[in-house]
Amino acid sequence: MASPPAPTPEQLGWLSVEPPRDDQDLPVAWTLADVRINEVKWAQPILHDHLTLERVQFTAAQWDRPVFRDCLLREVSFARTTFSHARFEGVVFQDCSFEGSTFEACVLDNCRFESCNLRFTTMLRTQTLRCVFTSLDVTVLDLRECDLSDSKFVTSKLHGPRVTRTTASTLELEGGELRGADLTACELNTLRITNVAVEGLRVIDCALEAGELYGGRIAEFSMSGTTAKRLIVSGCSELPGLRLLDCRIDELRLEACLNIPSPLIADSVLGGLITDNVVLYDAAFERVEAGDHSLLNDTTLTGALFNAGRWARLQLTGASLKDYVAVNNTHFQLLAFEQVQIDDAAQLRLAGDTYGDGSMTWGDLRGA
């Protein structure tokens, strides 16, 4: 297939100097289509208003301080292209490719990305505000010191995104896939993930007001060195590989998750742990400092280990204990049971556990 021709000098001039204007000196909406542009550098702060680009191939181009306003870019390829201090306002990107491209100190405001390809794309100190990314195809997207406020990813394939020192008021992911993702040293008011197939999400040294994960299968989700006022995981069909390490969480809530194998919470401070209609397999709570708002409601513990740590109050209501409960050098200021069922074959392995005055003990489950 023959490659498209180069643009005419007049067309290239409109991109390089100033778009065409009418008799009233107003910019004229114009279209550039089916051309290729290689290794061109634009260094002027040009305003492109209502520009349409269709099937244009940019390779190793450089844009410095351009402004695109209310433009349509359809099937445009930006291979190894650099955008510096560029501003995109109300721009629609359809079936575009940004493979190997870089956005540095740019602003994308109220833009839409539809079925675009961001392979090995980098964004540095870039703001994506009120943007919607639909059916995005991402491989190793690197976001550093960006602002993603009120942006949303819908039914997208996000493989290997790296998000570092990034902020957002609300960041939403809805549907699609998320694989091998790292969020490091980020500050997010709300991180909301809904019906996303998650295969590997690490949240490292972040600060969250709220983390919310709803529906879908969430595998290999871990948080370390992170603070959150609220972390809620609800309605997940499976939640294998849950790890919370060295975290401070005011409220951890697990709801309607009937398959949580081998969760680990260690070296963490919890204001409260609340579970409702949850099944935990081989759960481990190691060196946990928990406040007085912990309630396991309609929860099945098929194996649980409490190793060291202190619990101000832990209440089990309508819970079921199966297989074993192992307690090693853990202090319960108040432990309470209500309508708890314990299997005849369940084992209690108790060593060095202590209780506050008036507290029940794990042995009370068998009438001891």
LUMVOMAR-862531 format. One record per residue (C-alpha): z, y negated, x; residue in three letters; residue number from 1. Coordinates in steps of 0.5 Angstrom, whole numbers, m for minus. Each point is the difference from the previous one (the first is absolute). Layout:
REM LUMVOMAR-862531
    zz    yy    xx  aa   i
     Z     Y     X ALA NUM
...
This chain:
REM LUMVOMAR-862531
    zz    yy    xx  aa   i
     0     0     0 MET   1
    m2    m7     3 ALA   2
     5    m5     1 SER   3
     0    m6    m4 PRO   4
    m3    m6     3 PRO   5
     4    m6     4 ALA   6
     1    m6    m5 PRO   7
    m5    m6     0 THR   8
     2    m6     5 PRO   9
     1    m4    m7 GLU  10
     5     5    m3 GLN  11
     4     1     7 LEU  12
     0    m8     0 GLY  13
     4     0    m7 TRP  14
     5     5     3 LEU  15
     1    m4     6 SER  16
     0    m7    m1 VAL  17
     0    m1    m8 GLU  18
    m2     3    m6 PRO  19
    m6    m3    m4 PRO  20
     2    m6    m5 ARG  21
    m3    m3    m6 ASP  22
    m2    m7    m2 ASP  23
     7    m2    m2 GLN  24
     2     3     7 ASP  25
     3     6    m3 LEU  26
     0     7     3 PRO  27
    m5     4    m3 VAL  28
     2     7    m1 ALA  29
    m5     5     4 TRP  30
    m1     7     2 THR  31
    m1     3     6 LEU  32
    m3     8     0 ALA  33
    m2     5     4 ASP  34
     0    m2     7 VAL  35
     4     1     6 ARG  36
     4    m4     5 ILE  37
     2     2     7 ASN  38
     5    m4     4 GLU  39
     0    m6    m3 VAL  40
     5    m5     1 LYS  41
     2    m6    m5 TRP  42
     5    m5     2 ALA  43
     0    m5    m5 GLN  44
     5    m1    m6 PRO  45
    m6     1    m5 ILE  46
     1     1    m8 LEU  47
    m4     5    m3 HIS  48
     1    m1    m8 ASP  49
    m3     5    m5 HIS  50
    m4     4     6 LEU  51
    m2     7    m1 THR  52
    m2     5     5 LEU  53
    m3     6    m1 GLU  54
    m1     6     4 ARG  55
     1    m4     7 VAL  56
     1     3     6 GLN  57
     5    m4     5 PHE  58
     1     3     7 THR  59
     5    m3     5 ALA  60
     0    m6    m4 ALA  61
     5    m6     1 GLN  62
     2    m4    m5 TRP  63
     5    m6     1 ASP  64
     3    m4    m5 ARG  65
    m5     1    m6 PRO  66
     2    m1    m7 VAL  67
    m3     5    m6 PHE  68
     2    m2    m7 ARG  69
    m2     4    m6 ASP  70
    m5     4     4 CYS  71
    m3     7    m1 LEU  72
    m1     4     5 LEU  73
    m4     7    m2 ARG  74
    m1     6     5 GLU  75
     1    m5     6 VAL  76
     2     3     7 SER  77
     4    m3     5 PHE  78
     0     4     6 ALA  79
     5    m2     6 ARG  80
     0    m7    m3 THR  81
     5    m5     1 THR  82
     3    m5    m5 PHE  83
     4    m5     3 SER  84
     4    m5    m5 HIS  85
    m5     2    m5 ALA  86
     2    m2    m8 ARG  87
    m2     4    m5 PHE  88
     1    m2    m7 GLU  89
    m2     4    m7 GLY  90
    m5     4     4 VAL  91
    m2     7    m2 VAL  92
    m2     5     5 PHE  93
    m4     6    m3 GLN  94
    m1     6     4 ASP  95
     1    m4     6 CYS  96
     2     3     7 SER  97
     4    m3     5 PHE  98
     0     5     6 GLU  99
     3    m2     6 GLY 100
     1    m7    m2 SER 101
     6    m5     1 THR 102
     3    m5    m5 PHE 103
     4    m5     4 GLU 104
     4    m6    m3 ALA 105
    m4     1    m6 CYS 106
     2    m1    m8 VAL 107
    m3     4    m5 LEU 108
     2    m3    m7 ASP 109
    m1     3    m7 ASN 110
    m6     5     3 CYS 111
    m2     7    m2 ARG 112
    m2     5     4 PHE 113
    m4     6    m4 GLU 114
    m2     6     4 SER 115
     0    m3     7 CYS 116
     1     4     6 ASN 117
     5    m3     5 LEU 118
     0     5     6 ARG 119
     4    m2     6 PHE 120
     0    m7    m3 THR 121
     6    m5     3 THR 122
     3    m5    m3 MET 123
     4    m5     4 LEU 124
     5    m6    m3 ARG 125
    m5     1    m6 THR 126
     2    m2    m7 GLN 127
    m2     4    m6 THR 128
     2    m3    m6 LEU 129
    m1     2    m7 ARG 130
    m5     5     2 CYS 131
    m2     7    m3 VAL 132
    m3     5     4 PHE 133
    m3     6    m5 THR 134
    m3     6     3 SER 135
     1    m2     7 LEU 136
    m2     5     6 ASP 137
     5    m1     5 VAL 138
     1     3     7 THR 139
     5    m3     5 VAL 140
     0    m7    m3 LEU 141
     5    m4     5 ASP 142
     4    m6    m4 LEU 143
     4    m4     5 ARG 144
     4    m6    m2 GLU 145
    m3    m1    m7 CYS 146
     2    m2    m7 ASP 147
    m2     5    m5 LEU 148
     3    m4    m6 SER 149
    m2     3    m7 ASP 150
    m6     4     3 SER 151
    m1     7    m3 LYS 152
    m4     6     2 PHE 153
    m3     4    m6 VAL 154
    m2     7     1 THR 155
    m2    m1     7 SER 156
     0     5     6 LYS 157
     5    m3     5 LEU 158
     0     5     6 HIS 159
     4    m2     6 GLY 160
     2    m8    m1 PRO 161
     4    m3     4 ARG 162
     4    m6    m2 VAL 163
     5    m4     4 THR 164
     4    m6     0 ARG 165
    m3    m2    m7 THR 166
     3    m3    m6 THR 167
    m2     0    m8 ALA 168
     3    m2    m6 SER 169
    m3     6    m4 THR 170
    m4     5     3 LEU 171
    m3     6    m5 GLU 172
    m3     6     1 LEU 173
    m3     4    m6 GLU 174
    m4     6     0 GLY 175
    m4     3     6 GLY 176
     3     3     7 GLU 177
     5    m3     5 LEU 178
     0     5     7 ARG 179
     3    m1     6 GLY 180
     2    m8    m1 ALA 181
     5    m4     4 ASP 182
     4    m6    m3 LEU 183
     4    m3     6 THR 184
     4    m6     0 ALA 185
    m2    m3    m6 CYS 186
     3    m4    m5 GLU 187
    m2     2    m8 LEU 188
     3    m3    m6 ASN 189
    m3     6    m4 THR 190
    m4     6     2 LEU 191
    m2     4    m6 ARG 192
    m4     7     1 ILE 193
    m2     3    m7 THR 194
    m4     6     0 ASN 195
    m2     1     7 VAL 196
    m1     6     4 ALA 197
     4    m1     6 VAL 198
     0     4     6 GLU 199
     4    m4     5 GLY 200
     3    m6    m1 LEU 201
     5    m3     5 ARG 202
     4    m7    m1 VAL 203
     3    m2     7 ILE 204
     5    m6     1 ASP 205
    m2    m3    m6 CYS 206
     3    m4    m6 ALA 207
    m1     1    m7 LEU 208
     3    m3    m6 GLU 209
    m3     6    m4 ALA 210
    m4     6     2 GLY 211
    m3     3    m7 GLU 212
    m4     7     1 LEU 213
    m2     3    m7 TYR 214
    m4     6    m2 GLY 215
    m5     4     5 GLY 216
     2     5     5 ARG 217
     4    m4     6 ILE 218
     0     5     7 ALA 219
     3    m2     6 GLU 220
     3    m7    m2 PHE 221
     5    m3     5 SER 222
     4    m6     1 MET 223
     4    m2     6 SER 224
     4    m6     2 GLY 225
    m2    m3    m6 THR 226
     4    m4    m5 THR 227
    m1     0    m8 ALA 228
     3    m3    m6 LYS 229
    m3     5    m4 ARG 230
    m4     7     1 LEU 231
    m2     3    m6 ILE 232
    m5     7     0 VAL 233
    m1     2    m7 SER 234
    m5     5    m3 GLY 235
    m3     3     6 CYS 236
    m2     7    m1 SER 237
     2     2     7 GLU 238
     4    m4     6 LEU 239
     0     5     6 PRO 240
     2    m3     7 GLY 241
     4    m6    m3 LEU 242
     4    m3     6 ARG 243
     5    m6     0 LEU 244
     3    m2     7 LEU 245
     4    m5     2 ASP 246
    m1    m4    m6 CYS 247
     4    m5    m5 ARG 248
    m2     1    m7 ILE 249
     4    m4    m5 ASP 250
    m3     5    m6 GLU 251
    m4     7     1 LEU 252
    m2     3    m6 ARG 253
    m4     6    m1 LEU 254
    m2     2    m7 GLU 255
    m4     5    m3 ALA 256
    m2     4     6 CYS 257
     0     7    m1 LEU 258
    m2     2     7 ASN 259
     4    m3     6 ILE 260
     0     5     6 PRO 261
     4    m1     6 SER 262
     2    m8    m1 PRO 263
     4    m3     6 LEU 264
     4    m6    m1 ILE 265
     4    m2     7 ALA 266
     3    m5     4 ASP 267
    m1    m5    m6 SER 268
     4    m4    m5 VAL 269
    m1     0    m7 LEU 270
     3    m4    m6 GLY 271
    m1     5    m4 GLY 272
    m4     7    m1 LEU 273
    m3     1    m8 ILE 274
    m4     6    m1 THR 275
    m2     2    m7 ASP 276
    m4     6    m2 ASN 277
    m1     2     7 VAL 278
     0     7     4 VAL 279
     2     0     7 LEU 280
    m1     6     5 TYR 281
     4     0     6 ASP 282
     2    m7     0 ALA 283
     4    m3     6 ALA 284
     4    m6     0 PHE 285
     2    m1     7 GLU 286
     5    m6     2 ARG 287
    m1    m4    m6 VAL 288
     4    m6    m2 GLU 289
    m1     0    m8 ALA 290
     3    m5    m5 GLY 291
     3     1    m6 ASP 292
    m6     0    m5 HIS 293
    m2     7     2 SER 294
    m2     5    m6 LEU 295
    m4     6     0 LEU 296
    m2     1    m8 ASN 297
    m4     6    m2 ASP 298
    m1     2     7 THR 299
    m1     7     3 THR 300
     3     1     7 LEU 301
    m3     6     3 THR 302
     3     0     7 GLY 303
     4    m7     2 ALA 304
     3    m2     7 LEU 305
     5    m6     0 PHE 306
     1    m1     8 ASN 307
     5    m5     2 ALA 308
     0    m7    m4 GLY 309
     4    m3    m5 ARG 310
    m1     0    m8 TRP 311
     4    m5    m4 ALA 312
    m2     3    m6 ARG 313
    m5     6    m2 LEU 314
     0     2    m7 GLN 315
    m4     6    m2 LEU 316
    m2     0    m8 THR 317
    m4     6    m3 GLY 318
    m2     3     7 ALA 319
    m1     7     2 SER 320
     2     3     7 LEU 321
    m4     5     3 LYS 322
     0     4     6 ASP 323
     5    m4     4 TYR 324
     4    m6     1 VAL 325
     2    m1     7 ALA 326
     5    m6     2 VAL 327
     2    m1     7 ASN 328
     5    m6     2 ASN 329
    m2    m4    m6 THR 330
     5    m5    m3 HIS 331
    m1    m1    m8 PHE 332
     4    m6    m2 GLN 333
    m1     3    m8 LEU 334
    m4     6    m1 LEU 335
    m1     1    m8 ALA 336
    m3     6    m4 PHE 337
    m3     0    m7 GLU 338
    m3     6    m4 GLN 339
    m2     3     7 VAL 340
    m3     7     0 GLN 341
     1     4     7 ILE 342
    m4     6     1 ASP 343
     5     7     1 ASP 344
    m4     1     6 ALA 345
     0    m7     3 ALA 346
     4    m1     6 GLN 347
     5    m6     2 LEU 348
     1    m1     8 ARG 349
     5    m5     1 LEU 350
     3    m2     6 ALA 351
     4    m6     2 GLY 352
    m1    m4    m7 ASP 353
     5    m5    m2 THR 354
     1    m3    m7 TYR 355
     3    m7    m2 GLY 356
     6     1    m5 ASP 357
    m2     2    m7 GLY 358
    m6     3     2 SER 359
    m3     6    m2 MET 360
    m3     5     6 THR 361
    m6     5     0 TRP 362
     5     6    m1 GLY 363
     2    m3    m7 ASP 364
    m7     3    m2 LEU 365
     2     7     1 ARG 366
     7    m2    m4 GLY 367
     4     0     7 ALA 368
